[in-house]
Amino acid sequence: MIAIRFVFSAIDRISILLALLAGASVFILAWLITVDIVARRVFRFSVQGTDELGGYALAMVGSLGMAYVLSRREFTRIDLFFRFMPIVVQRILHVIAYLSLTYVVIFFSWHARQTLDDTILMDARANTPLQTPLWIPQGLWVLGMGFFALSAVLHALHAFLLLVIAPQEVERQYSGIRIEDEVQQVIDSTLTVEDTAPHPQDHRKD
């Protein structure tokens, strides 16, 4: 169990770093777009490549951030009838969901790697003024997809193992976040902010 906790702790930390990298790319893109807008309005010239970089940033966010979402069970789930099923069926469906996700992610990761290999082989560049070597954005894209696939495999194996040896843990660790839980999180966050905020009487004069 200690080894499993260590592995998932490492996976979680790496997913946080990749998510921060994705967020940084969005921040840089927003800054470049702002500069481009000001330059067009004031100086009558355009910063080349913002549209191209926006596409790269979108691909990075879509791949680098998915492992983070997976580790926090925040993928969208349709559970309209799910909650009315027997608990045993729910646990089995949780595992099937992770196994299915793993299959899909491995499929896309495999083809992403093949695309990157072809790009490197042909030394492909973007047909834009920047002439960006496509292995750079595609490499980051493949990095995110590969790590997402690794995370999905580990979670799927862990969920299947729990289903066999500790079925009650499947519900606790791999169920989706219910709307009631999300509402409670918002309430708890609001109460925390209110508790830490200074009160008017704290500033009254002696």
PyMOL commands that set and color helices and strands:
alter all, ss='L'
color gray80, all
select helices_A, chain A and resi 2-43+50-64+66-71+82-84+87-122+135-165+167-174+179-196+200-203
alter helices_A, ss='H'
color red, helices_A
deselect
rebuild
show_as cartoon
